Amino acid sequence: MQWSKLREITIKPQLVKSRSGWTLSIFEDYSSQDDAGNYYPSSNLDEQIKWAVEQLEGRASRTAWNIWKFKNKRDAEKFITVYYLVWGQ
């Protein structure tokens, strides 16, 4: 594998069941765990978080910079579908 491929970062949403609903986080997935500590959040992540804030205002409660809580799974899955249509990687 080429060195440049080892340093690729993929930004993706992750949906997890919690006690009070569904938690969605948008995070950077590093191709190599060894490099994960060598990066600061990219400007692409900032841009995607800003977009998500605009889309989710009033639809989900924000619990952290990159984490939202949904009451039901269907709404969270709809958001993820739109996310991939806009930010497909």
Phi and psi restraints in degrees (range 20) as a CNS / XPLOR table:
assign (resid 1 and name C) (resid 2 and name N)
       (resid 2 and name CA) (resid 2 and name C) 1.0 -72.5 20.0 2
assign (resid 2 and name N) (resid 2 and name CA)
       (resid 2 and name C) (resid 3 and name N) 1.0 149.9 20.0 2
assign (resid 2 and name C) (resid 3 and name N)
       (resid 3 and name CA) (resid 3 and name C) 1.0 -58.9 20.0 2
assign (resid 3 and name N) (resid 3 and name CA)
       (resid 3 and name C) (resid 4 and name N) 1.0 -39.5 20.0 2
assign (resid 3 and name C) (resid 4 and name N)
       (resid 4 and name CA) (resid 4 and name C) 1.0 -63.5 20.0 2
assign (resid 4 and name N) (resid 4 and name CA)
       (resid 4 and name C) (resid 5 and name N) 1.0 -33.3 20.0 2
assign (resid 4 and name C) (resid 5 and name N)
       (resid 5 and name CA) (resid 5 and name C) 1.0 -70.8 20.0 2
assign (resid 5 and name N) (resid 5 and name CA)
       (resid 5 and name C) (resid 6 and name N) 1.0 -30.9 20.0 2
assign (resid 5 and name C) (resid 6 and name N)
       (resid 6 and name CA) (resid 6 and name C) 1.0 -66.2 20.0 2
assign (resid 6 and name N) (resid 6 and name CA)
       (resid 6 and name C) (resid 7 and name N) 1.0 -24.5 20.0 2
assign (resid 6 and name C) (resid 7 and name N)
       (resid 7 and name CA) (resid 7 and name C) 1.0 -98.6 20.0 2
assign (resid 7 and name N) (resid 7 and name CA)
       (resid 7 and name C) (resid 8 and name N) 1.0 10.3 20.0 2
assign (resid 7 and name C) (resid 8 and name N)
       (resid 8 and name CA) (resid 8 and name C) 1.0 -71.7 20.0 2
assign (resid 8 and name N) (resid 8 and name CA)
       (resid 8 and name C) (resid 9 and name N) 1.0 143.7 20.0 2
assign (resid 8 and name C) (resid 9 and name N)
       (resid 9 and name CA) (resid 9 and name C) 1.0 -120.9 20.0 2
assign (resid 9 and name N) (resid 9 and name CA)
       (resid 9 and name C) (resid 10 and name N) 1.0 131.3 20.0 2
assign (resid 9 and name C) (resid 10 and name N)
       (resid 10 and name CA) (resid 10 and name C) 1.0 -111.4 20.0 2
assign (resid 10 and name N) (resid 10 and name CA)
       (resid 10 and name C) (resid 11 and name N) 1.0 132.2 20.0 2
assign (resid 10 and name C) (resid 11 and name N)
       (resid 11 and name CA) (resid 11 and name C) 1.0 -100.5 20.0 2
assign (resid 11 and name N) (resid 11 and name CA)
       (resid 11 and name C) (resid 12 and name N) 1.0 126.0 20.0 2
assign (resid 11 and name C) (resid 12 and name N)
       (resid 12 and name CA) (resid 12 and name C) 1.0 -148.5 20.0 2
assign (resid 12 and name N) (resid 12 and name CA)
       (resid 12 and name C) (resid 13 and name N) 1.0 155.6 20.0 2
assign (resid 12 and name C) (resid 13 and name N)
       (resid 13 and name CA) (resid 13 and name C) 1.0 -86.3 20.0 2
assign (resid 13 and name N) (resid 13 and name CA)
       (resid 13 and name C) (resid 14 and name N) 1.0 152.7 20.0 2
assign (resid 13 and name C) (resid 14 and name N)
       (resid 14 and name CA) (resid 14 and name C) 1.0 -135.4 20.0 2
assign (resid 14 and name N) (resid 14 and name CA)
       (resid 14 and name C) (resid 15 and name N) 1.0 128.8 20.0 2
assign (resid 14 and name C) (resid 15 and name N)
       (resid 15 and name CA) (resid 15 and name C) 1.0 -108.8 20.0 2
assign (resid 15 and name N) (resid 15 and name CA)
       (resid 15 and name C) (resid 16 and name N) 1.0 129.5 20.0 2
assign (resid 15 and name C) (resid 16 and name N)
       (resid 16 and name CA) (resid 16 and name C) 1.0 -133.9 20.0 2
assign (resid 16 and name N) (resid 16 and name CA)
       (resid 16 and name C) (resid 17 and name N) 1.0 137.5 20.0 2
assign (resid 16 and name C) (resid 17 and name N)
       (resid 17 and name CA) (resid 17 and name C) 1.0 -74.1 20.0 2
assign (resid 17 and name N) (resid 17 and name CA)
       (resid 17 and name C) (resid 18 and name N) 1.0 132.3 20.0 2
assign (resid 17 and name C) (resid 18 and name N)
       (resid 18 and name CA) (resid 18 and name C) 1.0 -123.7 20.0 2
assign (resid 18 and name N) (resid 18 and name CA)
       (resid 18 and name C) (resid 19 and name N) 1.0 176.6 20.0 2
assign (resid 18 and name C) (resid 19 and name N)
       (resid 19 and name CA) (resid 19 and name C) 1.0 -60.5 20.0 2
assign (resid 19 and name N) (resid 19 and name CA)
       (resid 19 and name C) (resid 20 and name N) 1.0 -38.4 20.0 2
assign (resid 19 and name C) (resid 20 and name N)
       (resid 20 and name CA) (resid 20 and name C) 1.0 -106.9 20.0 2
assign (resid 20 and name N) (resid 20 and name CA)
       (resid 20 and name C) (resid 21 and name N) 1.0 18.1 20.0 2
assign (resid 20 and name C) (resid 21 and name N)
       (resid 21 and name CA) (resid 21 and name C) 1.0 147.5 20.0 2
assign (resid 21 and name N) (resid 21 and name CA)
       (resid 21 and name C) (resid 22 and name N) 1.0 -138.2 20.0 2
assign (resid 21 and name C) (resid 22 and name N)
       (resid 22 and name CA) (resid 22 and name C) 1.0 -127.1 20.0 2
assign (resid 22 and name N) (resid 22 and name CA)
       (resid 22 and name C) (resid 23 and name N) 1.0 133.9 20.0 2
assign (resid 22 and name C) (resid 23 and name N)
       (resid 23 and name CA) (resid 23 and name C) 1.0 -108.3 20.0 2
assign (resid 23 and name N) (resid 23 and name CA)
       (resid 23 and name C) (resid 24 and name N) 1.0 128.3 20.0 2
assign (resid 23 and name C) (resid 24 and name N)
       (resid 24 and name CA) (resid 24 and name C) 1.0 -113.8 20.0 2
assign (resid 24 and name N) (resid 24 and name CA)
       (resid 24 and name C) (resid 25 and name N) 1.0 128.5 20.0 2
assign (resid 24 and name C) (resid 25 and name N)
       (resid 25 and name CA) (resid 25 and name C) 1.0 -125.5 20.0 2
assign (resid 25 and name N) (resid 25 and name CA)
       (resid 25 and name C) (resid 26 and name N) 1.0 145.6 20.0 2
assign (resid 25 and name C) (resid 26 and name N)
       (resid 26 and name CA) (resid 26 and name C) 1.0 -111.1 20.0 2
assign (resid 26 and name N) (resid 26 and name CA)
       (resid 26 and name C) (resid 27 and name N) 1.0 122.2 20.0 2
assign (resid 26 and name C) (resid 27 and name N)
       (resid 27 and name CA) (resid 27 and name C) 1.0 -142.6 20.0 2
assign (resid 27 and name N) (resid 27 and name CA)
       (resid 27 and name C) (resid 28 and name N) 1.0 165.1 20.0 2
assign (resid 27 and name C) (resid 28 and name N)
       (resid 28 and name CA) (resid 28 and name C) 1.0 -90.5 20.0 2
assign (resid 28 and name N) (resid 28 and name CA)
       (resid 28 and name C) (resid 29 and name N) 1.0 127.1 20.0 2
assign (resid 28 and name C) (resid 29 and name N)
       (resid 29 and name CA) (resid 29 and name C) 1.0 -103.8 20.0 2
assign (resid 29 and name N) (resid 29 and name CA)
       (resid 29 and name C) (resid 30 and name N) 1.0 115.7 20.0 2
assign (resid 29 and name C) (resid 30 and name N)
       (resid 30 and name CA) (resid 30 and name C) 1.0 -88.6 20.0 2
assign (resid 30 and name N) (resid 30 and name CA)
       (resid 30 and name C) (resid 31 and name N) 1.0 137.8 20.0 2
assign (resid 30 and name C) (resid 31 and name N)
       (resid 31 and name CA) (resid 31 and name C) 1.0 -68.6 20.0 2
assign (resid 31 and name N) (resid 31 and name CA)
       (resid 31 and name C) (resid 32 and name N) 1.0 -24.9 20.0 2
assign (resid 31 and name C) (resid 32 and name N)
       (resid 32 and name CA) (resid 32 and name C) 1.0 -128.9 20.0 2
assign (resid 32 and name N) (resid 32 and name CA)
       (resid 32 and name C) (resid 33 and name N) 1.0 122.6 20.0 2
assign (resid 32 and name C) (resid 33 and name N)
       (resid 33 and name CA) (resid 33 and name C) 1.0 -62.4 20.0 2
assign (resid 33 and name N) (resid 33 and name CA)
       (resid 33 and name C) (resid 34 and name N) 1.0 -27.4 20.0 2
assign (resid 33 and name C) (resid 34 and name N)
       (resid 34 and name CA) (resid 34 and name C) 1.0 -63.7 20.0 2
assign (resid 34 and name N) (resid 34 and name CA)
       (resid 34 and name C) (resid 35 and name N) 1.0 -28.8 20.0 2
assign (resid 34 and name C) (resid 35 and name N)
       (resid 35 and name CA) (resid 35 and name C) 1.0 -91.8 20.0 2
assign (resid 35 and name N) (resid 35 and name CA)
       (resid 35 and name C) (resid 36 and name N) 1.0 -9.4 20.0 2
assign (resid 35 and name C) (resid 36 and name N)
       (resid 36 and name CA) (resid 36 and name C) 1.0 -57.0 20.0 2
assign (resid 36 and name N) (resid 36 and name CA)
       (resid 36 and name C) (resid 37 and name N) 1.0 -36.3 20.0 2
assign (resid 36 and name C) (resid 37 and name N)
       (resid 37 and name CA) (resid 37 and name C) 1.0 -79.8 20.0 2
assign (resid 37 and name N) (resid 37 and name CA)
       (resid 37 and name C) (resid 38 and name N) 1.0 -6.3 20.0 2
assign (resid 37 and name C) (resid 38 and name N)
       (resid 38 and name CA) (resid 38 and name C) 1.0 -95.8 20.0 2
assign (resid 38 and name N) (resid 38 and name CA)
       (resid 38 and name C) (resid 39 and name N) 1.0 5.6 20.0 2
assign (resid 38 and name C) (resid 39 and name N)
       (resid 39 and name CA) (resid 39 and name C) 1.0 -118.9 20.0 2
assign (resid 39 and name N) (resid 39 and name CA)
       (resid 39 and name C) (resid 40 and name N) 1.0 150.0 20.0 2
assign (resid 39 and name C) (resid 40 and name N)
       (resid 40 and name CA) (resid 40 and name C) 1.0 -102.2 20.0 2
assign (resid 40 and name N) (resid 40 and name CA)
       (resid 40 and name C) (resid 41 and name N) 1.0 157.7 20.0 2
assign (resid 40 and name C) (resid 41 and name N)
       (resid 41 and name CA) (resid 41 and name C) 1.0 -53.2 20.0 2
assign (resid 41 and name N) (resid 41 and name CA)
       (resid 41 and name C) (resid 42 and name N) 1.0 133.9 20.0 2
assign (resid 41 and name C) (resid 42 and name N)
       (resid 42 and name CA) (resid 42 and name C) 1.0 -77.0 20.0 2
assign (resid 42 and name N) (resid 42 and name CA)
       (resid 42 and name C) (resid 43 and name N) 1.0 162.8 20.0 2
assign (resid 42 and name C) (resid 43 and name N)
       (resid 43 and name CA) (resid 43 and name C) 1.0 -66.5 20.0 2
assign (resid 43 and name N) (resid 43 and name CA)
       (resid 43 and name C) (resid 44 and name N) 1.0 -26.4 20.0 2
assign (resid 43 and name C) (resid 44 and name N)
       (resid 44 and name CA) (resid 44 and name C) 1.0 -63.8 20.0 2
assign (resid 44 and name N) (resid 44 and name CA)
       (resid 44 and name C) (resid 45 and name N) 1.0 -40.1 20.0 2
assign (resid 44 and name C) (resid 45 and name N)
       (resid 45 and name CA) (resid 45 and name C) 1.0 -64.5 20.0 2
assign (resid 45 and name N) (resid 45 and name CA)
       (resid 45 and name C) (resid 46 and name N) 1.0 -43.9 20.0 2
assign (resid 45 and name C) (resid 46 and name N)
       (resid 46 and name CA) (resid 46 and name C) 1.0 -57.7 20.0 2
assign (resid 46 and name N) (resid 46 and name CA)
       (resid 46 and name C) (resid 47 and name N) 1.0 -43.8 20.0 2
assign (resid 46 and name C) (resid 47 and name N)
       (resid 47 and name CA) (resid 47 and name C) 1.0 -63.9 20.0 2
assign (resid 47 and name N) (resid 47 and name CA)
       (resid 47 and name C) (resid 48 and name N) 1.0 -41.7 20.0 2
assign (resid 47 and name C) (resid 48 and name N)
       (resid 48 and name CA) (resid 48 and name C) 1.0 -71.2 20.0 2
assign (resid 48 and name N) (resid 48 and name CA)
       (resid 48 and name C) (resid 49 and name N) 1.0 -34.9 20.0 2
assign (resid 48 and name C) (resid 49 and name N)
       (resid 49 and name CA) (resid 49 and name C) 1.0 -65.9 20.0 2
assign (resid 49 and name N) (resid 49 and name CA)
       (resid 49 and name C) (resid 50 and name N) 1.0 -43.5 20.0 2
assign (resid 49 and name C) (resid 50 and name N)
       (resid 50 and name CA) (resid 50 and name C) 1.0 -59.6 20.0 2
assign (resid 50 and name N) (resid 50 and name CA)
       (resid 50 and name C) (resid 51 and name N) 1.0 -44.1 20.0 2
assign (resid 50 and name C) (resid 51 and name N)
       (resid 51 and name CA) (resid 51 and name C) 1.0 -61.5 20.0 2
assign (resid 51 and name N) (resid 51 and name CA)
       (resid 51 and name C) (resid 52 and name N) 1.0 -45.2 20.0 2
assign (resid 51 and name C) (resid 52 and name N)
       (resid 52 and name CA) (resid 52 and name C) 1.0 -62.0 20.0 2
assign (resid 52 and name N) (resid 52 and name CA)
       (resid 52 and name C) (resid 53 and name N) 1.0 -39.8 20.0 2
assign (resid 52 and name C) (resid 53 and name N)
       (resid 53 and name CA) (resid 53 and name C) 1.0 -58.2 20.0 2
assign (resid 53 and name N) (resid 53 and name CA)
       (resid 53 and name C) (resid 54 and name N) 1.0 -45.0 20.0 2
assign (resid 53 and name C) (resid 54 and name N)
       (resid 54 and name CA) (resid 54 and name C) 1.0 -64.5 20.0 2
assign (resid 54 and name N) (resid 54 and name CA)
       (resid 54 and name C) (resid 55 and name N) 1.0 -41.6 20.0 2
assign (resid 54 and name C) (resid 55 and name N)
       (resid 55 and name CA) (resid 55 and name C) 1.0 -70.7 20.0 2
assign (resid 55 and name N) (resid 55 and name CA)
       (resid 55 and name C) (resid 56 and name N) 1.0 -35.7 20.0 2
assign (resid 55 and name C) (resid 56 and name N)
       (resid 56 and name CA) (resid 56 and name C) 1.0 -95.2 20.0 2
assign (resid 56 and name N) (resid 56 and name CA)
       (resid 56 and name C) (resid 57 and name N) 1.0 -2.5 20.0 2
assign (resid 56 and name C) (resid 57 and name N)
       (resid 57 and name CA) (resid 57 and name C) 1.0 -56.8 20.0 2
assign (resid 57 and name N) (resid 57 and name CA)
       (resid 57 and name C) (resid 58 and name N) 1.0 120.6 20.0 2
assign (resid 57 and name C) (resid 58 and name N)
       (resid 58 and name CA) (resid 58 and name C) 1.0 83.9 20.0 2
assign (resid 58 and name N) (resid 58 and name CA)
       (resid 58 and name C) (resid 59 and name N) 1.0 -9.1 20.0 2
assign (resid 58 and name C) (resid 59 and name N)
       (resid 59 and name CA) (resid 59 and name C) 1.0 -103.1 20.0 2
assign (resid 59 and name N) (resid 59 and name CA)
       (resid 59 and name C) (resid 60 and name N) 1.0 -24.0 20.0 2
assign (resid 59 and name C) (resid 60 and name N)
       (resid 60 and name CA) (resid 60 and name C) 1.0 -148.2 20.0 2
assign (resid 60 and name N) (resid 60 and name CA)
       (resid 60 and name C) (resid 61 and name N) 1.0 155.8 20.0 2
assign (resid 60 and name C) (resid 61 and name N)
       (resid 61 and name CA) (resid 61 and name C) 1.0 -95.2 20.0 2
assign (resid 61 and name N) (resid 61 and name CA)
       (resid 61 and name C) (resid 62 and name N) 1.0 133.8 20.0 2
assign (resid 61 and name C) (resid 62 and name N)
       (resid 62 and name CA) (resid 62 and name C) 1.0 -85.8 20.0 2
assign (resid 62 and name N) (resid 62 and name CA)
       (resid 62 and name C) (resid 63 and name N) 1.0 127.8 20.0 2
assign (resid 62 and name C) (resid 63 and name N)
       (resid 63 and name CA) (resid 63 and name C) 1.0 -109.4 20.0 2
assign (resid 63 and name N) (resid 63 and name CA)
       (resid 63 and name C) (resid 64 and name N) 1.0 -16.8 20.0 2
assign (resid 63 and name C) (resid 64 and name N)
       (resid 64 and name CA) (resid 64 and name C) 1.0 -158.7 20.0 2
assign (resid 64 and name N) (resid 64 and name CA)
       (resid 64 and name C) (resid 65 and name N) 1.0 178.6 20.0 2
assign (resid 64 and name C) (resid 65 and name N)
       (resid 65 and name CA) (resid 65 and name C) 1.0 -53.8 20.0 2
assign (resid 65 and name N) (resid 65 and name CA)
       (resid 65 and name C) (resid 66 and name N) 1.0 -40.5 20.0 2
assign (resid 65 and name C) (resid 66 and name N)
       (resid 66 and name CA) (resid 66 and name C) 1.0 -123.2 20.0 2
assign (resid 66 and name N) (resid 66 and name CA)
       (resid 66 and name C) (resid 67 and name N) 1.0 21.6 20.0 2
assign (resid 66 and name C) (resid 67 and name N)
       (resid 67 and name CA) (resid 67 and name C) 1.0 -131.9 20.0 2
assign (resid 67 and name N) (resid 67 and name CA)
       (resid 67 and name C) (resid 68 and name N) 1.0 134.5 20.0 2
assign (resid 67 and name C) (resid 68 and name N)
       (resid 68 and name CA) (resid 68 and name C) 1.0 -129.4 20.0 2
assign (resid 68 and name N) (resid 68 and name CA)
       (resid 68 and name C) (resid 69 and name N) 1.0 152.7 20.0 2
assign (resid 68 and name C) (resid 69 and name N)
       (resid 69 and name CA) (resid 69 and name C) 1.0 -115.0 20.0 2
assign (resid 69 and name N) (resid 69 and name CA)
       (resid 69 and name C) (resid 70 and name N) 1.0 127.8 20.0 2
assign (resid 69 and name C) (resid 70 and name N)
       (resid 70 and name CA) (resid 70 and name C) 1.0 -108.4 20.0 2
assign (resid 70 and name N) (resid 70 and name CA)
       (resid 70 and name C) (resid 71 and name N) 1.0 148.7 20.0 2
assign (resid 70 and name C) (resid 71 and name N)
       (resid 71 and name CA) (resid 71 and name C) 1.0 -77.5 20.0 2
assign (resid 71 and name N) (resid 71 and name CA)
       (resid 71 and name C) (resid 72 and name N) 1.0 -32.6 20.0 2
assign (resid 71 and name C) (resid 72 and name N)
       (resid 72 and name CA) (resid 72 and name C) 1.0 -134.9 20.0 2
assign (resid 72 and name N) (resid 72 and name CA)
       (resid 72 and name C) (resid 73 and name N) 1.0 155.7 20.0 2
assign (resid 72 and name C) (resid 73 and name N)
       (resid 73 and name CA) (resid 73 and name C) 1.0 -66.9 20.0 2
assign (resid 73 and name N) (resid 73 and name CA)
       (resid 73 and name C) (resid 74 and name N) 1.0 -36.5 20.0 2
assign (resid 73 and name C) (resid 74 and name N)
       (resid 74 and name CA) (resid 74 and name C) 1.0 -60.4 20.0 2
assign (resid 74 and name N) (resid 74 and name CA)
       (resid 74 and name C) (resid 75 and name N) 1.0 -44.6 20.0 2
assign (resid 74 and name C) (resid 75 and name N)
       (resid 75 and name CA) (resid 75 and name C) 1.0 -62.8 20.0 2
assign (resid 75 and name N) (resid 75 and name CA)
       (resid 75 and name C) (resid 76 and name N) 1.0 -41.2 20.0 2
assign (resid 75 and name C) (resid 76 and name N)
       (resid 76 and name CA) (resid 76 and name C) 1.0 -64.6 20.0 2
assign (resid 76 and name N) (resid 76 and name CA)
       (resid 76 and name C) (resid 77 and name N) 1.0 -41.6 20.0 2
assign (resid 76 and name C) (resid 77 and name N)
       (resid 77 and name CA) (resid 77 and name C) 1.0 -67.4 20.0 2
assign (resid 77 and name N) (resid 77 and name CA)
       (resid 77 and name C) (resid 78 and name N) 1.0 -35.3 20.0 2
assign (resid 77 and name C) (resid 78 and name N)
       (resid 78 and name CA) (resid 78 and name C) 1.0 -61.0 20.0 2
assign (resid 78 and name N) (resid 78 and name CA)
       (resid 78 and name C) (resid 79 and name N) 1.0 -44.8 20.0 2
assign (resid 78 and name C) (resid 79 and name N)
       (resid 79 and name CA) (resid 79 and name C) 1.0 -61.3 20.0 2
assign (resid 79 and name N) (resid 79 and name CA)
       (resid 79 and name C) (resid 80 and name N) 1.0 -43.6 20.0 2
assign (resid 79 and name C) (resid 80 and name N)
       (resid 80 and name CA) (resid 80 and name C) 1.0 -61.4 20.0 2
assign (resid 80 and name N) (resid 80 and name CA)
       (resid 80 and name C) (resid 81 and name N) 1.0 -39.7 20.0 2
assign (resid 80 and name C) (resid 81 and name N)
       (resid 81 and name CA) (resid 81 and name C) 1.0 -61.0 20.0 2
assign (resid 81 and name N) (resid 81 and name CA)
       (resid 81 and name C) (resid 82 and name N) 1.0 -47.4 20.0 2
assign (resid 81 and name C) (resid 82 and name N)
       (resid 82 and name CA) (resid 82 and name C) 1.0 -63.0 20.0 2
assign (resid 82 and name N) (resid 82 and name CA)
       (resid 82 and name C) (resid 83 and name N) 1.0 -40.7 20.0 2
assign (resid 82 and name C) (resid 83 and name N)
       (resid 83 and name CA) (resid 83 and name C) 1.0 -55.4 20.0 2
assign (resid 83 and name N) (resid 83 and name CA)
       (resid 83 and name C) (resid 84 and name N) 1.0 -49.2 20.0 2
assign (resid 83 and name C) (resid 84 and name N)
       (resid 84 and name CA) (resid 84 and name C) 1.0 -69.2 20.0 2
assign (resid 84 and name N) (resid 84 and name CA)
       (resid 84 and name C) (resid 85 and name N) 1.0 -29.8 20.0 2
assign (resid 84 and name C) (resid 85 and name N)
       (resid 85 and name CA) (resid 85 and name C) 1.0 -67.4 20.0 2
assign (resid 85 and name N) (resid 85 and name CA)
       (resid 85 and name C) (resid 86 and name N) 1.0 -37.2 20.0 2
assign (resid 85 and name C) (resid 86 and name N)
       (resid 86 and name CA) (resid 86 and name C) 1.0 -83.1 20.0 2
assign (resid 86 and name N) (resid 86 and name CA)
       (resid 86 and name C) (resid 87 and name N) 1.0 -43.6 20.0 2
assign (resid 86 and name C) (resid 87 and name N)
       (resid 87 and name CA) (resid 87 and name C) 1.0 -110.8 20.0 2
assign (resid 87 and name N) (resid 87 and name CA)
       (resid 87 and name C) (resid 88 and name N) 1.0 23.8 20.0 2
assign (resid 87 and name C) (resid 88 and name N)
       (resid 88 and name CA) (resid 88 and name C) 1.0 -44.9 20.0 2
assign (resid 88 and name N) (resid 88 and name CA)
       (resid 88 and name C) (resid 89 and name N) 1.0 134.0 20.0 2
